[in-house]
Structures are given as C-alpha cells and as structure tokens.
Amino acid sequence: MYENRYDTFAIADGVQNSGGGCHVYQIRKSTCNEQEMTTDYAQQLAERYAGVIVRINPGCLQTAPPGVSRALQTVIKHMRLAKRVVWPDRTLLRHLDDKLSTYMFSRSETWGISDTYVHHDATACIESFRVSLGRTRSRVVKPIRGSCGEGVWVCVRCAINTSVPDDDESLFLMKISANDHIERRTFHEFVEYFLHGTQRTPRHASGRGGGHYKPPIDSTAAPTPFALEQRYLPRIQNGELRLVFVRDRLVETLLRTPAPRGSSTIGGVSRTRFVAECAPDDAVYREVAHHFQIYGLREMYRLLFDGIDSVVLPSLWCVDLIRDGDGAYKVCEFNCTCVGLLQFLAGCGPA
C-alpha cells in the first residue's frame, strides 16, 4: 500500500485470525527515492510469501510519486512469475473494474442506463457527445480507466432547447474529483480539454484533487476505447445505493449522499455528507438489494461473463446504483479494485 489506508490492518488481522501469516508492506516516498524496491528484493518477497493483497486505489497512483507505481508493479510482476496469488485478480479486474463493464451492463433492460456509449476515437466522441446533449441536456463523460473521479465531468447545457449544440454554446461543468468545482465553458473548449488536457486549453482550472489532470489517451491508432459517455442521473442528490458483496453473498447495503452543492459521493468521508448502513428492516432498500442479488447477478453473468455461470466472483466487490427519473435503480459503476467496508470507517477518526 502507499501511505496508510484505514482498512489495511483490519484485513491483515483477519488473515492472521484465520490461521495465516501476513506482513504489511508500506511503499513510502522515501522508499521510492532510495529505490529500495529492486528486482532482487521483489524476488525475495515472491519466494517468501504465498501471495499479495494490493490495497491501493488506482486513482491514488496518479498523484503519488512515479516510484510508487514502479515499485508496486515490480512486486506484482515477480509474484506472478513465481505463480503466487495476486489479489485482486487481473482477469476479474478486466471484466468488472473499468468503465467497459458499465457499458456492457447498460444492455440490461432492468438495471442498465440505456444511452451509454464508449468511444474509440476523438471524432466519434465529439459527435456522439454533441448529439447526446441535444437529446438529454446533461451528460457524464469519463475516461475508461481511472478512479476517484479523476477526469470525470458532469456537463449541462446552459440553453434549454433540443437542438444539437454548436461549438460556441456554453456548458456548465462540474469536475467530479473536486465535487465543488464548477465552471462555464463552450462546447469546443470542453471537448478540447477532455481529449487533449491542459496543453490545449490552459485556462481551464483544475480544481482540487491533485492540482493536475491526466487526459484520456487518444487511441485512434489502436481499436481501444478510451472514453465513456452516459446520461446524468440528478437523483444522486437523494443518495447512491452501494451493495457490497463477498463473492455472491451480500454483506453490506450502504446509502451515500453527496456533500452540500456536490454531485458525487466520490472522495471519501470528507466529501460525503452521509454514509450509513441501511437497516436490515428497511423495506425499500432491502427489496432492491434482494432483487439485485437474485436477478442482477444473473444479468452480470450473462452480459459481463458471456453467460458462464461458473465464473468465481471477486472476494470483495461492490456495485453502485442511482435512481433514474422514473424511480428505478440503475447501475452506474462496478468496483473490485479497492473496496472498503463501513465497519472499518471508525479507524479514520472524525471526518
């Protein structure tokens, strides 16, 4: 892990209480500067341990010193070469932990956000975004890979009309990683910023959350999707329902609402007004959770795992749901990289 994550030691205690041995290795800035994580040391770790549990959010790697990511990748590489267990498993991450899984699941008539699109090149991204804004007035655009809301924007047309916006039309923009950062830009300015970063539009403020922005890779030279675009669901203000699973067993049902003036529950306790476990006897949330546990999992196997119901789900993963305009809950994201548990939040101290 990099620096301290509140649930790391609780998980380590759980491994030890189950009869295993566990050592917490913390990758510090000084460690990276001294290049302590050499190939020889990584090989020693692979020989000594049966596996590694990675507890670092990918979004944190974007703001960490370059050596942190390099040290982590060195450990993972040698663990895999030695046939050791690496958790989370990269195969499951590929199916369940990037925005492509959200796009694939959008085909679900019950749980999917139907007007969700992925883009492989800049031209398609611009035109689809333009047409979509003409239909729904507010959209969310996201890089395919990333976390903590970095690079994710909520875009709302200033004009109230159904025509396709031109390059000079103004948009209200909220940067999700900052949550309270709102600005007004033209359609052309925003598209240039999202596709090319601050080099093309230096006037854009970066808001909070690292002070910099890493734009998605323009992958016109390779058929790899780089951006996801979907309808914005404003009822997130009423709360986002998070279902936490261990494999196929539901272990937590959480209700999270944004901080005042915010439009996202991303950013931890300090940017979330209310995080609480739903009472077991709460009929509304109990029904939604029960319904997803039965029928939602079937849809996951069908849409994400090609109908192979023998796939073993991750040891710890979650799905986030938001109500649409009709009151139906829709899946907005899956996550199995670094899922936290509410019971460990007391270790964070006061928010």
BALOBA-1460 file (C-alpha; in Angstrom, 3 decimals):
// residues 351
<rec num="1" residu="m" x="0.000" y="0.000" z="0.000"/>
<rec num="2" residu="y" x="1.007" y="3.660" z="-0.350"/>
<rec num="3" residu="e" x="0.806" y="5.676" z="2.873"/>
<rec num="4" residu="n" x="-1.992" y="4.458" z="5.180"/>
<rec num="5" residu="r" x="-5.349" y="3.048" z="4.144"/>
<rec num="6" residu="y" x="-7.782" y="2.712" z="7.036"/>
<rec num="7" residu="d" x="-8.794" y="-0.904" z="6.451"/>
<rec num="8" residu="t" x="-5.388" y="-2.434" z="5.669"/>
<rec num="9" residu="f" x="-4.545" y="-3.548" z="9.181"/>
<rec num="10" residu="a" x="-8.054" y="-4.876" z="9.789"/>
<rec num="11" residu="i" x="-7.691" y="-7.101" z="6.721"/>
<rec num="12" residu="a" x="-4.235" y="-8.191" z="7.873"/>
<rec num="13" residu="d" x="-5.688" y="-9.099" z="11.280"/>
<rec num="14" residu="g" x="-8.397" y="-11.102" z="9.535"/>
<rec num="15" residu="v" x="-5.786" y="-13.110" z="7.631"/>
<rec num="16" residu="q" x="-3.915" y="-13.848" z="10.855"/>
<rec num="17" residu="n" x="-7.082" y="-14.714" z="12.769"/>
<rec num="18" residu="s" x="-7.860" y="-17.229" z="10.023"/>
<rec num="19" residu="g" x="-4.564" y="-19.004" z="10.660"/>
<rec num="20" residu="g" x="-2.418" y="-17.325" z="8.006"/>
<rec num="21" residu="g" x="0.609" y="-15.108" z="8.251"/>
<rec num="22" residu="c" x="0.514" y="-11.546" z="6.977"/>
<rec num="23" residu="h" x="3.028" y="-8.737" z="6.697"/>
<rec num="24" residu="v" x="2.021" y="-5.161" z="5.810"/>
<rec num="25" residu="y" x="4.460" y="-3.530" z="3.420"/>
<rec num="26" residu="q" x="4.092" y="0.215" z="3.047"/>
<rec num="27" residu="i" x="5.562" y="1.913" z="-0.013"/>
<rec num="28" residu="r" x="6.696" y="5.335" z="1.189"/>
<rec num="29" residu="k" x="8.074" y="8.277" z="-0.734"/>
<rec num="30" residu="s" x="11.461" y="7.722" z="0.868"/>
<rec num="31" residu="t" x="11.391" y="4.087" z="-0.216"/>
<rec num="32" residu="c" x="10.855" y="5.107" z="-3.833"/>
<rec num="33" residu="n" x="13.527" y="7.802" z="-3.709"/>
<rec num="34" residu="e" x="16.037" y="5.322" z="-2.353"/>
<rec num="35" residu="q" x="14.971" y="2.746" z="-4.997"/>
<rec num="36" residu="e" x="14.666" y="0.132" z="-2.279"/>
<rec num="37" residu="m" x="12.194" y="-1.884" z="-4.326"/>
<rec num="38" residu="t" x="14.783" y="-3.536" z="-6.538"/>
<rec num="39" residu="t" x="14.251" y="-6.637" z="-8.627"/>
<rec num="40" residu="d" x="16.213" y="-8.743" z="-6.132"/>
<rec num="41" residu="y" x="14.084" y="-7.571" z="-3.224"/>
<rec num="42" residu="a" x="10.863" y="-8.232" z="-5.163"/>
<rec num="43" residu="q" x="12.096" y="-11.754" z="-5.921"/>
<rec num="44" residu="q" x="12.747" y="-12.298" z="-2.209"/>
<rec num="45" residu="l" x="9.173" y="-11.257" z="-1.429"/>
<rec num="46" residu="a" x="7.838" y="-13.652" z="-4.054"/>
<rec num="47" residu="e" x="9.871" y="-16.521" z="-2.550"/>
<rec num="48" residu="r" x="8.817" y="-15.690" z="0.997"/>
<rec num="49" residu="y" x="5.060" y="-15.200" z="0.595"/>
<rec num="50" residu="a" x="2.244" y="-17.207" z="-0.977"/>
<rec num="51" residu="g" x="0.580" y="-14.113" z="-2.401"/>
<rec num="52" residu="v" x="-0.033" y="-10.400" z="-2.157"/>
<rec num="53" residu="i" x="-3.151" y="-8.372" z="-1.322"/>
<rec num="54" residu="v" x="-2.998" y="-4.989" z="-3.041"/>
<rec num="55" residu="r" x="-4.762" y="-2.227" z="-1.102"/>
<rec num="56" residu="i" x="-4.237" y="0.913" z="-3.113"/>
<rec num="57" residu="n" x="-6.780" y="2.777" z="-5.174"/>
<rec num="58" residu="p" x="-5.587" y="3.268" z="-8.768"/>
<rec num="59" residu="g" x="-6.550" y="6.921" z="-8.516"/>
<rec num="60" residu="c" x="-4.013" y="7.389" z="-5.739"/>
<rec num="61" residu="l" x="-1.244" y="6.217" z="-8.068"/>
<rec num="62" residu="q" x="-1.922" y="9.205" z="-10.311"/>
<rec num="63" residu="t" x="-0.938" y="11.665" z="-7.572"/>
<rec num="64" residu="a" x="1.775" y="9.512" z="-5.968"/>
<rec num="65" residu="p" x="5.489" y="9.844" z="-6.827"/>
<rec num="66" residu="p" x="6.428" y="7.897" z="-10.003"/>
<rec num="67" residu="g" x="8.433" y="5.404" z="-7.947"/>
<rec num="68" residu="v" x="5.335" y="4.207" z="-6.084"/>
<rec num="69" residu="s" x="3.692" y="2.760" z="-9.188"/>
<rec num="70" residu="r" x="7.005" y="1.325" z="-10.380"/>
<rec num="71" residu="a" x="7.628" y="-0.384" z="-7.023"/>
<rec num="72" residu="l" x="4.122" y="-1.844" z="-6.927"/>
<rec num="73" residu="q" x="4.333" y="-3.172" z="-10.482"/>
<rec num="74" residu="t" x="7.723" y="-4.760" z="-9.708"/>
<rec num="75" residu="v" x="6.246" y="-6.696" z="-6.784"/>
<rec num="76" residu="i" x="3.188" y="-7.822" z="-8.760"/>
<rec num="77" residu="k" x="5.304" y="-8.872" z="-11.739"/>
<rec num="78" residu="h" x="7.569" y="-11.134" z="-9.692"/>
<rec num="79" residu="m" x="4.671" y="-12.564" z="-7.703"/>
<rec num="80" residu="r" x="3.030" y="-13.670" z="-10.951"/>
<rec num="81" residu="l" x="6.273" y="-15.020" z="-12.352"/>
<rec num="82" residu="a" x="6.592" y="-17.141" z="-9.206"/>
<rec num="83" residu="k" x="2.999" y="-18.400" z="-9.646"/>
<rec num="84" residu="r" x="1.882" y="-16.644" z="-6.469"/>
<rec num="85" residu="v" x="-1.634" y="-15.334" z="-5.827"/>
<rec num="86" residu="v" x="-2.217" y="-11.649" z="-6.618"/>
<rec num="87" residu="w" x="-5.471" y="-10.199" z="-5.319"/>
<rec num="88" residu="p" x="-7.452" y="-8.658" z="-6.950"/>
<rec num="89" residu="d" x="-7.062" y="-10.980" z="-9.919"/>
<rec num="90" residu="r" x="-6.357" y="-9.151" z="-13.185"/>
<rec num="91" residu="t" x="-8.807" y="-11.307" z="-15.145"/>
<rec num="92" residu="l" x="-11.665" y="-10.234" z="-12.898"/>
<rec num="93" residu="l" x="-10.440" y="-6.641" z="-12.994"/>
<rec num="94" residu="r" x="-10.683" y="-6.718" z="-16.767"/>
<rec num="95" residu="h" x="-14.305" y="-7.896" z="-16.598"/>
<rec num="96" residu="l" x="-15.585" y="-5.919" z="-13.639"/>
<rec num="97" residu="d" x="-13.471" y="-2.913" z="-12.794"/>
<rec num="98" residu="d" x="-13.258" y="-0.475" z="-15.670"/>
<rec num="99" residu="k" x="-15.917" y="1.581" z="-17.403"/>
<rec num="100" residu="l" x="-16.314" y="-1.046" z="-20.115"/>
<rec num="101" residu="s" x="-18.172" y="-3.231" z="-17.636"/>
<rec num="102" residu="t" x="-20.635" y="-0.380" z="-17.073"/>
<rec num="103" residu="y" x="-21.118" y="-0.063" z="-20.831"/>
<rec num="104" residu="m" x="-21.645" y="-3.804" z="-21.300"/>
<rec num="105" residu="f" x="-24.115" y="-3.902" z="-18.430"/>
<rec num="106" residu="s" x="-26.063" y="-0.972" z="-19.932"/>
<rec num="107" residu="r" x="-27.723" y="-3.568" z="-22.192"/>
<rec num="108" residu="s" x="-29.674" y="-4.822" z="-19.185"/>
<rec num="109" residu="e" x="-33.270" y="-3.665" z="-19.612"/>
<rec num="110" residu="t" x="-33.834" y="-3.600" z="-15.860"/>
<rec num="111" residu="w" x="-30.556" y="-2.289" z="-14.437"/>
<rec num="112" residu="g" x="-28.695" y="-0.605" z="-17.299"/>
<rec num="113" residu="i" x="-28.521" y="3.067" z="-18.326"/>
<rec num="114" residu="s" x="-29.529" y="2.540" z="-21.933"/>
<rec num="115" residu="d" x="-27.942" y="5.612" z="-23.559"/>
<rec num="116" residu="t" x="-24.389" y="4.718" z="-22.514"/>
<rec num="117" residu="y" x="-21.659" y="4.816" z="-25.160"/>
<rec num="118" residu="v" x="-17.930" y="4.116" z="-25.426"/>
<rec num="119" residu="h" x="-15.649" y="5.808" z="-27.936"/>
<rec num="120" residu="h" x="-12.580" y="4.568" z="-29.772"/>
<rec num="121" residu="d" x="-11.534" y="7.811" z="-31.444"/>
<rec num="122" residu="a" x="-11.821" y="11.554" z="-30.886"/>
<rec num="123" residu="t" x="-14.149" y="12.264" z="-33.824"/>
<rec num="124" residu="a" x="-16.749" y="9.719" z="-32.718"/>
<rec num="125" residu="c" x="-16.525" y="11.001" z="-29.158"/>
<rec num="126" residu="i" x="-17.188" y="14.613" z="-30.189"/>
<rec num="127" residu="e" x="-20.116" y="13.859" z="-32.479"/>
<rec num="128" residu="s" x="-21.795" y="11.394" z="-30.124"/>
<rec num="129" residu="f" x="-21.421" y="13.807" z="-27.226"/>
<rec num="130" residu="r" x="-22.906" y="16.607" z="-29.304"/>
<rec num="131" residu="v" x="-25.942" y="14.553" z="-30.364"/>
<rec num="132" residu="s" x="-26.480" y="13.176" z="-26.849"/>
<rec num="133" residu="l" x="-26.522" y="16.672" z="-25.344"/>
<rec num="134" residu="g" x="-29.230" y="17.561" z="-27.842"/>
<rec num="135" residu="r" x="-31.345" y="14.706" z="-26.513"/>
<rec num="136" residu="t" x="-30.868" y="14.827" z="-22.747"/>
<rec num="137" residu="r" x="-29.203" y="18.239" z="-21.994"/>
<rec num="138" residu="s" x="-26.956" y="16.757" z="-19.276"/>
<rec num="139" residu="r" x="-24.280" y="14.072" z="-19.702"/>
<rec num="140" residu="v" x="-21.377" y="12.482" z="-17.842"/>
<rec num="141" residu="v" x="-18.077" y="11.784" z="-19.622"/>
<rec num="142" residu="k" x="-15.397" y="9.545" z="-18.131"/>
<rec num="143" residu="p" x="-12.036" y="8.071" z="-19.102"/>
<rec num="144" residu="i" x="-12.309" y="4.295" z="-19.470"/>
<rec num="145" residu="r" x="-9.707" y="3.709" z="-16.770"/>
<rec num="146" residu="g" x="-9.224" y="5.765" z="-13.650"/>
<rec num="147" residu="s" x="-10.683" y="6.187" z="-10.208"/>
<rec num="148" residu="c" x="-11.551" y="8.721" z="-7.514"/>
<rec num="149" residu="g" x="-13.477" y="10.660" z="-10.160"/>
<rec num="150" residu="e" x="-10.316" y="11.876" z="-11.885"/>
<rec num="151" residu="g" x="-11.134" y="13.036" z="-15.405"/>
<rec num="152" residu="v" x="-14.909" y="12.616" z="-14.892"/>
<rec num="153" residu="w" x="-17.128" y="15.597" z="-15.752"/>
<rec num="154" residu="v" x="-20.838" y="16.344" z="-15.424"/>
<rec num="155" residu="c" x="-21.838" y="18.541" z="-18.377"/>
<rec num="156" residu="v" x="-25.104" y="20.522" z="-18.508"/>
<rec num="157" residu="r" x="-26.243" y="22.778" z="-21.347"/>
<rec num="158" residu="c" x="-26.879" y="26.369" z="-20.338"/>
<rec num="159" residu="a" x="-29.507" y="26.766" z="-23.072"/>
<rec num="160" residu="i" x="-32.827" y="24.960" z="-22.700"/>
<rec num="161" residu="n" x="-33.523" y="23.572" z="-26.160"/>
<rec num="162" residu="t" x="-33.481" y="20.283" z="-28.012"/>
<rec num="163" residu="s" x="-31.271" y="21.267" z="-30.927"/>
<rec num="164" residu="v" x="-27.752" y="19.924" z="-31.312"/>
<rec num="165" residu="p" x="-25.294" y="22.322" z="-29.627"/>
<rec num="166" residu="d" x="-22.715" y="24.116" z="-31.754"/>
<rec num="167" residu="d" x="-19.088" y="24.724" z="-30.807"/>
<rec num="168" residu="d" x="-19.798" y="28.116" z="-29.225"/>
<rec num="169" residu="e" x="-22.660" y="27.042" z="-26.951"/>
<rec num="170" residu="s" x="-21.912" y="27.322" z="-23.232"/>
<rec num="171" residu="l" x="-21.911" y="24.382" z="-20.813"/>
<rec num="172" residu="f" x="-21.939" y="24.221" z="-17.042"/>
<rec num="173" residu="l" x="-19.211" y="21.797" z="-15.977"/>
<rec num="174" residu="m" x="-18.586" y="20.066" z="-12.665"/>
<rec num="175" residu="k" x="-15.380" y="18.166" z="-12.057"/>
<rec num="176" residu="i" x="-16.316" y="15.084" z="-10.039"/>
<rec num="177" residu="s" x="-12.937" y="14.651" z="-8.336"/>
<rec num="178" residu="a" x="-13.300" y="18.155" z="-6.878"/>
<rec num="179" residu="n" x="-17.089" y="17.907" z="-6.357"/>
<rec num="180" residu="d" x="-17.484" y="21.617" z="-5.623"/>
<rec num="181" residu="h" x="-15.571" y="22.874" z="-8.672"/>
<rec num="182" residu="i" x="-17.966" y="24.336" z="-11.264"/>
<rec num="183" residu="e" x="-17.106" y="26.396" z="-14.322"/>
<rec num="184" residu="r" x="-18.660" y="27.570" z="-17.567"/>
<rec num="185" residu="r" x="-17.023" y="26.820" z="-20.926"/>
<rec num="186" residu="t" x="-18.024" y="26.471" z="-24.546"/>
<rec num="187" residu="f" x="-18.637" y="23.065" z="-26.071"/>
<rec num="188" residu="h" x="-15.444" y="23.341" z="-28.128"/>
<rec num="189" residu="e" x="-13.311" y="24.355" z="-25.124"/>
<rec num="190" residu="f" x="-14.514" y="21.451" z="-23.037"/>
<rec num="191" residu="v" x="-14.040" y="18.855" z="-25.772"/>
<rec num="192" residu="e" x="-10.502" y="20.079" z="-26.400"/>
<rec num="193" residu="y" x="-9.772" y="19.892" z="-22.688"/>
<rec num="194" residu="f" x="-11.205" y="16.415" z="-22.210"/>
<rec num="195" residu="l" x="-9.420" y="14.968" z="-25.226"/>
<rec num="196" residu="h" x="-6.109" y="16.794" z="-25.027"/>
<rec num="197" residu="g" x="-5.688" y="18.056" z="-21.471"/>
<rec num="198" residu="t" x="-4.406" y="21.372" z="-20.203"/>
<rec num="199" residu="q" x="-1.864" y="21.739" z="-23.018"/>
<rec num="200" residu="r" x="-4.611" y="22.797" z="-25.452"/>
<rec num="201" residu="t" x="-6.785" y="24.866" z="-23.076"/>
<rec num="202" residu="p" x="-4.614" y="26.344" z="-20.312"/>
<rec num="203" residu="r" x="-7.458" y="28.491" z="-18.985"/>
<rec num="204" residu="h" x="-9.247" y="25.520" z="-17.506"/>
<rec num="205" residu="a" x="-8.992" y="25.386" z="-13.717"/>
<rec num="206" residu="s" x="-8.066" y="22.003" z="-12.326"/>
<rec num="207" residu="g" x="-9.963" y="22.304" z="-9.047"/>
<rec num="208" residu="r" x="-8.979" y="20.228" z="-6.063"/>
<rec num="209" residu="g" x="-7.743" y="16.664" z="-6.020"/>
<rec num="210" residu="g" x="-4.097" y="16.746" z="-7.026"/>
<rec num="211" residu="g" x="-3.970" y="20.028" z="-8.945"/>
<rec num="212" residu="h" x="-3.492" y="18.341" z="-12.311"/>
<rec num="213" residu="y" x="-5.451" y="16.371" z="-14.880"/>
<rec num="214" residu="k" x="-4.383" y="13.389" z="-16.943"/>
<rec num="215" residu="p" x="-6.433" y="13.294" z="-20.157"/>
<rec num="216" residu="p" x="-7.537" y="10.021" z="-21.735"/>
<rec num="217" residu="i" x="-5.268" y="8.553" z="-24.361"/>
<rec num="218" residu="d" x="-6.363" y="9.293" z="-27.915"/>
<rec num="219" residu="s" x="-6.343" y="5.766" z="-29.276"/>
<rec num="220" residu="t" x="-7.077" y="6.423" z="-32.960"/>
<rec num="221" residu="a" x="-4.091" y="4.237" z="-33.827"/>
<rec num="222" residu="a" x="-5.498" y="1.243" z="-31.943"/>
<rec num="223" residu="p" x="-9.091" y="-0.041" z="-31.555"/>
<rec num="224" residu="t" x="-9.088" y="0.520" z="-27.815"/>
<rec num="225" residu="p" x="-11.945" y="2.512" z="-26.223"/>
<rec num="226" residu="f" x="-10.770" y="5.446" z="-24.158"/>
<rec num="227" residu="a" x="-13.919" y="7.308" z="-23.078"/>
<rec num="228" residu="l" x="-17.389" y="6.510" z="-21.761"/>
<rec num="229" residu="e" x="-20.395" y="8.806" z="-22.015"/>
<rec num="230" residu="q" x="-23.748" y="8.332" z="-20.314"/>
<rec num="231" residu="r" x="-26.832" y="10.126" z="-19.092"/>
<rec num="232" residu="y" x="-26.518" y="12.090" z="-15.848"/>
<rec num="233" residu="l" x="-28.930" y="10.972" z="-13.129"/>
<rec num="234" residu="p" x="-29.652" y="14.029" z="-10.933"/>
<rec num="235" residu="r" x="-31.371" y="11.922" z="-8.290"/>
<rec num="236" residu="i" x="-27.930" y="11.097" z="-6.929"/>
<rec num="237" residu="q" x="-28.733" y="14.045" z="-4.660"/>
<rec num="238" residu="n" x="-31.175" y="11.676" z="-2.919"/>
<rec num="239" residu="g" x="-28.469" y="9.120" z="-2.403"/>
<rec num="240" residu="e" x="-26.423" y="6.424" z="-4.081"/>
<rec num="241" residu="l" x="-27.079" y="2.849" z="-3.020"/>
<rec num="242" residu="r" x="-23.938" y="0.714" z="-2.715"/>
<rec num="243" residu="l" x="-24.219" y="-3.064" z="-2.450"/>
<rec num="244" residu="v" x="-21.060" y="-4.761" z="-1.170"/>
<rec num="245" residu="f" x="-20.562" y="-8.448" z="-1.923"/>
<rec num="246" residu="v" x="-18.209" y="-11.219" z="-0.893"/>
<rec num="247" residu="r" x="-18.363" y="-13.402" z="-3.999"/>
<rec num="248" residu="d" x="-22.160" y="-13.737" z="-4.493"/>
<rec num="249" residu="r" x="-23.105" y="-13.009" z="-0.861"/>
<rec num="250" residu="l" x="-24.392" y="-9.546" z="0.046"/>
<rec num="251" residu="v" x="-22.584" y="-8.265" z="3.151"/>
<rec num="252" residu="e" x="-23.370" y="-4.541" z="3.257"/>
<rec num="253" residu="t" x="-26.029" y="-2.189" z="1.928"/>
<rec num="254" residu="l" x="-24.923" y="1.450" z="2.134"/>
<rec num="255" residu="l" x="-26.683" y="4.711" z="1.357"/>
<rec num="256" residu="r" x="-24.348" y="7.573" z="0.412"/>
<rec num="257" residu="t" x="-25.373" y="11.147" z="-0.399"/>
<rec num="258" residu="p" x="-23.154" y="13.947" z="-1.755"/>
<rec num="259" residu="a" x="-21.856" y="16.798" z="0.342"/>
<rec num="260" residu="p" x="-23.801" y="20.087" z="0.039"/>
<rec num="261" residu="r" x="-23.622" y="21.546" z="-3.505"/>
<rec num="262" residu="g" x="-21.896" y="18.400" z="-4.702"/>
<rec num="263" residu="s" x="-22.965" y="15.907" z="-7.344"/>
<rec num="264" residu="s" x="-20.820" y="12.955" z="-6.383"/>
<rec num="265" residu="t" x="-20.164" y="10.638" z="-3.461"/>
<rec num="266" residu="i" x="-16.553" y="10.207" z="-4.617"/>
<rec num="267" residu="g" x="-13.771" y="11.440" z="-2.367"/>
<rec num="268" residu="g" x="-14.208" y="9.624" z="0.925"/>
<rec num="269" residu="v" x="-15.770" y="10.714" z="4.175"/>
<rec num="270" residu="s" x="-14.766" y="14.369" z="3.888"/>
<rec num="271" residu="r" x="-16.746" y="14.859" z="0.668"/>
<rec num="272" residu="t" x="-19.721" y="12.670" z="1.506"/>
<rec num="273" residu="r" x="-22.439" y="14.105" z="3.695"/>
<rec num="274" residu="f" x="-23.908" y="10.839" z="4.856"/>
<rec num="275" residu="v" x="-22.630" y="7.277" z="4.737"/>
<rec num="276" residu="a" x="-24.647" y="4.740" z="6.665"/>
<rec num="277" residu="e" x="-25.563" y="1.109" z="6.546"/>
<rec num="278" residu="c" x="-29.202" y="0.642" z="5.636"/>
<rec num="279" residu="a" x="-31.223" y="-1.006" z="8.353"/>
<rec num="280" residu="p" x="-31.980" y="-4.674" z="7.655"/>
<rec num="281" residu="d" x="-35.699" y="-3.975" z="8.085"/>
<rec num="282" residu="d" x="-35.739" y="-1.029" z="5.634"/>
<rec num="283" residu="a" x="-38.234" y="-2.417" z="3.147"/>
<rec num="284" residu="v" x="-37.268" y="-0.250" z="0.146"/>
<rec num="285" residu="y" x="-33.541" y="-0.905" z="0.183"/>
<rec num="286" residu="r" x="-33.957" y="-4.494" z="1.285"/>
<rec num="287" residu="e" x="-36.153" y="-5.175" z="-1.723"/>
<rec num="288" residu="v" x="-33.711" y="-3.542" z="-4.174"/>
<rec num="289" residu="a" x="-30.738" y="-5.386" z="-2.671"/>
<rec num="290" residu="h" x="-32.584" y="-8.707" z="-2.700"/>
<rec num="291" residu="h" x="-33.731" y="-8.183" z="-6.273"/>
<rec num="292" residu="f" x="-30.212" y="-7.387" z="-7.485"/>
<rec num="293" residu="q" x="-28.719" y="-10.313" z="-5.590"/>
<rec num="294" residu="i" x="-31.020" y="-12.679" z="-7.476"/>
<rec num="295" residu="y" x="-31.656" y="-11.117" z="-10.874"/>
<rec num="296" residu="g" x="-28.806" y="-8.593" z="-11.097"/>
<rec num="297" residu="l" x="-26.191" y="-11.301" z="-10.643"/>
<rec num="298" residu="r" x="-27.795" y="-13.321" z="-13.418"/>
<rec num="299" residu="e" x="-27.520" y="-10.284" z="-15.689"/>
<rec num="300" residu="m" x="-23.857" y="-9.904" z="-14.731"/>
<rec num="301" residu="y" x="-23.060" y="-13.485" z="-15.715"/>
<rec num="302" residu="r" x="-24.958" y="-13.045" z="-18.990"/>
<rec num="303" residu="l" x="-23.553" y="-9.644" z="-20.022"/>
<rec num="304" residu="l" x="-20.107" y="-9.486" z="-18.409"/>
<rec num="305" residu="f" x="-19.028" y="-13.127" z="-18.328"/>
<rec num="306" residu="d" x="-20.596" y="-14.379" z="-21.595"/>
<rec num="307" residu="g" x="-23.164" y="-16.467" z="-19.775"/>
<rec num="308" residu="i" x="-20.567" y="-18.583" z="-17.962"/>
<rec num="309" residu="d" x="-22.147" y="-19.013" z="-14.527"/>
<rec num="310" residu="s" x="-19.146" y="-20.967" z="-13.214"/>
<rec num="311" residu="v" x="-17.051" y="-17.769" z="-13.020"/>
<rec num="312" residu="v" x="-15.965" y="-17.109" z="-9.441"/>
<rec num="313" residu="l" x="-16.800" y="-13.547" z="-8.477"/>
<rec num="314" residu="p" x="-14.195" y="-11.423" z="-6.625"/>
<rec num="315" residu="s" x="-13.644" y="-11.935" z="-2.913"/>
<rec num="316" residu="l" x="-14.769" y="-8.349" z="-2.331"/>
<rec num="317" residu="w" x="-16.591" y="-6.139" z="-4.813"/>
<rec num="318" residu="c" x="-19.432" y="-3.659" z="-4.985"/>
<rec num="319" residu="v" x="-21.989" y="-2.128" z="-7.318"/>
<rec num="320" residu="d" x="-23.360" y="1.436" z="-7.116"/>
<rec num="321" residu="l" x="-26.954" y="2.216" z="-8.045"/>
<rec num="322" residu="i" x="-28.768" y="5.535" z="-8.569"/>
<rec num="323" residu="r" x="-32.460" y="6.149" z="-9.217"/>
<rec num="324" residu="d" x="-33.474" y="7.450" z="-12.631"/>
<rec num="325" residu="g" x="-36.340" y="9.841" z="-13.340"/>
<rec num="326" residu="d" x="-38.884" y="7.026" z="-13.016"/>
<rec num="327" residu="g" x="-37.563" y="5.935" z="-9.618"/>
<rec num="328" residu="a" x="-35.940" y="2.733" z="-10.881"/>
<rec num="329" residu="y" x="-32.425" y="1.942" z="-9.664"/>
<rec num="330" residu="k" x="-29.768" y="1.833" z="-12.381"/>
<rec num="331" residu="v" x="-26.173" y="0.568" z="-12.200"/>
<rec num="332" residu="c" x="-23.691" y="3.407" z="-12.584"/>
<rec num="333" residu="e" x="-20.481" y="1.580" z="-11.657"/>
<rec num="334" residu="f" x="-18.822" y="-1.665" z="-10.581"/>
<rec num="335" residu="n" x="-15.695" y="-1.751" z="-8.422"/>
<rec num="336" residu="c" x="-13.459" y="-4.570" z="-7.218"/>
<rec num="337" residu="t" x="-10.056" y="-2.874" z="-7.002"/>
<rec num="338" residu="c" x="-10.001" y="-1.426" z="-3.504"/>
<rec num="339" residu="v" x="-13.432" y="-1.750" z="-1.917"/>
<rec num="340" residu="g" x="-13.767" y="-0.568" z="1.672"/>
<rec num="341" residu="l" x="-16.092" y="-1.782" z="4.422"/>
<rec num="342" residu="l" x="-18.180" y="0.527" z="6.591"/>
<rec num="343" residu="q" x="-17.214" y="-1.231" z="9.825"/>
<rec num="344" residu="f" x="-13.618" y="-0.051" z="9.320"/>
<rec num="345" residu="l" x="-14.507" y="3.642" z="8.940"/>
<rec num="346" residu="a" x="-14.107" y="4.231" z="12.659"/>
<rec num="347" residu="g" x="-10.388" y="3.849" z="12.079"/>
<rec num="348" residu="c" x="-10.418" y="7.053" z="10.016"/>
<rec num="349" residu="g" x="-11.222" y="9.224" z="13.015"/>
<rec num="350" residu="p" x="-13.519" y="12.294" z="12.790"/>
<rec num="351" residu="a" x="-14.453" y="13.340" z="9.247"/>
